[in-house]
Amino acid sequence: MSTTMPRRERRKYTPEFKARAVKLVLEEGKSRAQVAKDLDLTRSALETWVRQARTDAGRGLSGALTTGEKEELAQLRREVRQLRMEREILKNAAAFFAREST
């Protein structure tokens, strides 16, 4: 019989819920452990939210990306992927028409 606890299933939390949890830690001075317990969160999830909130406020680690920067990076990566796909299609079409015209 296993004595390990099952992993918490992944849940989606609203931005408002995350902001309230972060506020309890950063503004109200509650411990991360207590907030995590009270809100039935993993400490690592809460720590991630707190770290990101600090970064977004300009008090994060050097080189850490803000939420806006992360969103922009994700968008740019999607655009690069799309452009590469389009370039490959055009390259194949050009090769096809070059073969057809000879």
Backbone as CSV, one residue per row, in Angstrom:
resi,resn,N_x,N_y,N_z,CA_x,CA_y,CA_z,C_x,C_y,C_z
1,MET,0.846,-1.168,0.000,0.000,0.000,0.000,0.894,1.234,0.000
2,SER,0.642,2.167,-0.921,1.450,3.368,-1.053,1.052,4.407,-0.009
3,THR,2.067,5.062,0.555,1.789,6.092,1.554,2.002,7.490,1.002
4,THR,2.313,7.591,-0.298,2.533,8.910,-0.874,1.202,9.556,-1.211
5,MET,1.200,10.872,-1.132,-0.010,11.639,-1.449,-0.138,11.740,-2.969
6,PRO,-1.350,11.675,-3.482,-1.520,11.851,-4.926,-1.211,13.307,-5.302
7,ARG,-0.675,13.464,-6.496,-0.406,14.823,-6.981,-1.709,15.572,-7.127
8,ARG,-1.652,16.858,-6.789,-2.841,17.682,-7.000,-3.080,17.785,-8.497
9,GLU,-4.329,17.672,-8.859,-4.627,17.815,-10.281,-4.461,19.273,-10.683
10,ARG,-4.072,19.484,-11.940,-3.875,20.845,-12.443,-5.213,21.563,-12.498
11,ARG,-5.216,22.765,-11.955,-6.423,23.574,-11.988,-6.097,24.897,-12.648
12,LYS,-7.098,25.502,-13.230,-6.958,26.834,-13.810,-7.478,27.830,-12.778
13,TYR,-6.681,28.849,-12.533,-7.073,29.894,-11.603,-7.243,31.192,-12.370
14,THR,-8.217,31.975,-11.967,-8.458,33.255,-12.625,-7.346,34.235,-12.253
15,PRO,-7.128,35.229,-13.101,-6.153,36.270,-12.753,-6.505,36.965,-11.434
16,GLU,-7.794,37.121,-11.169,-8.223,37.771,-9.928,-7.842,36.936,-8.707
17,PHE,-8.017,35.622,-8.807,-7.655,34.731,-7.715,-6.158,34.799,-7.459
18,LYS,-5.370,34.742,-8.535,-3.919,34.808,-8.395,-3.490,36.130,-7.763
19,ALA,-4.106,37.233,-8.227,-3.756,38.550,-7.689,-4.071,38.630,-6.206
20,ARG,-5.185,38.076,-5.796,-5.567,38.092,-4.376,-4.578,37.269,-3.553
21,ALA,-4.186,36.118,-4.057,-3.221,35.272,-3.341,-1.885,36.000,-3.195
22,VAL,-1.440,36.645,-4.266,-0.183,37.394,-4.233,-0.287,38.556,-3.248
23,LYS,-1.431,39.224,-3.248,-1.637,40.356,-2.341,-1.538,39.912,-0.882
24,LEU,-2.064,38.750,-0.586,-1.979,38.239,0.789,-0.526,38.098,1.229
25,VAL,0.334,37.700,0.312,1.753,37.510,0.637,2.496,38.840,0.658
26,LEU,2.373,39.603,-0.426,3.194,40.802,-0.585,2.700,42.005,0.204
27,GLU,1.400,42.183,0.282,0.875,43.381,0.928,0.391,43.146,2.345
28,GLU,-0.112,41.966,2.614,-0.640,41.697,3.946,0.348,40.937,4.818
29,GLY,1.481,40.547,4.229,2.544,39.936,5.002,2.299,38.518,5.486
30,LYS,1.358,37.848,4.915,1.104,36.455,5.317,2.182,35.563,4.725
31,SER,2.464,34.467,5.394,3.507,33.563,4.903,2.993,32.801,3.683
32,ARG,3.922,32.471,2.807,3.556,31.704,1.616,2.940,30.363,2.004
33,ALA,3.521,29.738,3.006,3.018,28.431,3.447,1.572,28.537,3.921
34,GLN,1.266,29.576,4.691,-0.092,29.734,5.221,-1.085,30.059,4.112
35,VAL,-0.711,30.952,3.216,-1.599,31.303,2.105,-1.852,30.078,1.229
36,ALA,-0.796,29.340,0.924,-0.956,28.134,0.104,-1.904,27.148,0.780
37,LYS,-1.746,26.970,2.073,-2.609,26.041,2.821,-4.046,26.552,2.838
38,ASP,-4.216,27.835,3.159,-5.561,28.404,3.252,-6.314,28.351,1.928
39,LEU,-5.608,28.532,0.821,-6.251,28.563,-0.493,-6.153,27.234,-1.237
40,ASP,-5.618,26.226,-0.569,-5.458,24.892,-1.159,-4.650,24.949,-2.450
41,LEU,-3.485,25.608,-2.344,-2.557,25.725,-3.472,-1.280,24.971,-3.172
42,THR,-0.533,24.666,-4.215,0.812,24.180,-3.977,1.678,25.393,-3.678
43,ARG,2.663,25.227,-2.839,3.551,26.341,-2.521,4.312,26.781,-3.771
44,SER,4.637,25.830,-4.633,5.387,26.196,-5.836,4.552,27.068,-6.765
45,ALA,3.254,26.798,-6.872,2.389,27.639,-7.714,2.330,29.056,-7.152
46,LEU,2.124,29.160,-5.856,2.059,30.476,-5.229,3.386,31.209,-5.378
47,GLU,4.480,30.511,-5.203,5.795,31.133,-5.336,6.009,31.652,-6.759
48,THR,5.561,30.911,-7.741,5.664,31.342,-9.140,4.874,32.632,-9.351
49,TRP,3.658,32.697,-8.805,2.829,33.895,-8.955,3.467,35.099,-8.272
50,VAL,4.016,34.886,-7.081,4.653,35.977,-6.337,5.883,36.473,-7.098
51,ARG,6.689,35.553,-7.583,7.894,35.926,-8.334,7.524,36.729,-9.577
52,GLN,6.482,36.297,-10.294,6.056,36.996,-11.502,5.507,38.382,-11.157
53,ALA,4.761,38.491,-10.064,4.222,39.792,-9.659,5.353,40.756,-9.325
54,ARG,6.376,40.261,-8.669,7.531,41.110,-8.361,8.226,41.556,-9.649
55,THR,8.378,40.643,-10.585,9.009,40.983,-11.869,8.179,42.029,-12.600
56,ASP,6.867,41.828,-12.638,5.988,42.780,-13.325,6.043,44.166,-12.675
57,ALA,6.328,44.203,-11.377,6.417,45.474,-10.652,7.814,46.085,-10.737
58,GLY,8.719,45.416,-11.463,10.073,45.945,-11.620,11.010,45.594,-10.486
59,ARG,10.614,44.631,-9.668,11.447,44.235,-8.532,11.892,42.776,-8.630
60,GLY,11.916,42.254,-9.849,12.276,40.850,-10.039,13.762,40.659,-10.260
61,LEU,14.107,39.434,-10.538,15.488,39.099,-10.833,15.923,39.749,-12.130
62,SER,17.200,40.052,-12.212,17.748,40.644,-13.422,17.542,39.688,-14.594
63,GLY,17.013,40.217,-15.673,16.797,39.399,-16.862,15.475,38.661,-16.896
64,ALA,14.711,38.696,-15.818,13.415,38.016,-15.794,12.433,38.775,-16.671
65,LEU,11.598,38.049,-17.396,10.640,38.663,-18.307,9.341,38.993,-17.588
66,THR,8.802,40.165,-17.892,7.493,40.520,-17.354,6.429,39.706,-18.084
67,THR,5.227,39.735,-17.551,4.122,39.019,-18.193,3.911,39.538,-19.613
68,GLY,3.968,40.847,-19.792,3.806,41.429,-21.125,4.892,40.974,-22.075
69,GLU,6.113,40.927,-21.582,7.230,40.473,-22.425,7.082,39.000,-22.794
70,LYS,6.600,38.191,-21.854,6.374,36.772,-22.149,5.304,36.609,-23.221
71,GLU,4.239,37.405,-23.116,3.169,37.343,-24.114,3.681,37.777,-25.482
72,GLU,4.487,38.848,-25.508,5.046,39.321,-26.768,5.976,38.273,-27.374
73,LEU,6.799,37.652,-26.562,7.707,36.622,-27.039,6.938,35.447,-27.629
74,ALA,5.877,35.023,-26.955,5.059,33.918,-27.470,4.442,34.296,-28.812
75,GLN,3.938,35.541,-28.927,3.348,36.002,-30.185,4.391,36.026,-31.292
76,LEU,5.569,36.533,-30.992,6.635,36.587,-31.998,7.061,35.193,-32.438
77,ARG,7.103,34.261,-31.510,7.448,32.881,-31.876,6.397,32.276,-32.794
78,ARG,5.118,32.567,-32.519,4.049,32.082,-33.407,4.211,32.676,-34.800
79,GLU,4.511,33.979,-34.863,4.688,34.632,-36.155,5.877,34.051,-36.918
80,VAL,6.975,33.795,-36.236,8.151,33.209,-36.887,7.803,31.834,-37.444
81,ARG,7.094,31.032,-36.647,6.690,29.699,-37.100,5.824,29.801,-38.356
82,GLN,4.877,30.747,-38.352,3.997,30.952,-39.501,4.793,31.400,-40.721
83,LEU,5.688,32.353,-40.536,6.486,32.857,-41.653,7.394,31.777,-42.235
84,ARG,7.962,30.947,-41.389,8.807,29.850,-41.888,7.994,28.867,-42.716
85,MET,6.774,28.601,-42.254,5.912,27.689,-42.987,5.548,28.298,-44.345
86,GLU,5.203,29.581,-44.344,4.864,30.251,-45.597,6.057,30.286,-46.541
87,ARG,7.246,30.546,-46.010,8.453,30.567,-46.844,8.685,29.201,-47.476
88,GLU,8.493,28.138,-46.712,8.689,26.784,-47.231,7.690,26.486,-48.346
89,ILE,6.455,26.925,-48.169,5.435,26.725,-49.201,5.825,27.473,-50.474
90,LEU,6.254,28.730,-50.319,6.661,29.517,-51.496,7.877,28.918,-52.183
91,LYS,8.811,28.422,-51.389,10.005,27.798,-51.963,9.611,26.563,-52.775
92,ASN,8.723,25.752,-52.246,8.262,24.554,-52.956,7.486,24.927,-54.208
93,ALA,6.675,25.984,-54.117,5.903,26.415,-55.287,6.838,26.932,-56.376
94,ALA,7.851,27.703,-55.993,8.811,28.222,-56.967,9.549,27.074,-57.653
95,ALA,9.932,26.072,-56.881,10.628,24.923,-57.464,9.703,24.169,-58.414
96,PHE,8.438,24.032,-58.031,7.470,23.346,-58.885,7.310,24.071,-60.213
97,PHE,7.106,25.386,-60.155,6.908,26.139,-61.390,8.177,26.222,-62.225
98,ALA,9.317,26.195,-61.584,10.577,26.186,-62.341,10.690,24.879,-63.114
99,ARG,10.302,23.762,-62.513,10.340,22.461,-63.211,9.322,22.435,-64.348
100,GLU,8.151,23.005,-64.126,7.095,22.997,-65.127,7.434,23.841,-66.348
101,SER,8.203,24.906,-66.160,8.494,25.814,-67.264,9.660,25.350,-68.110
102,THR,10.322,24.284,-67.733,11.457,23.793,-68.542,11.031,22.703,-69.478
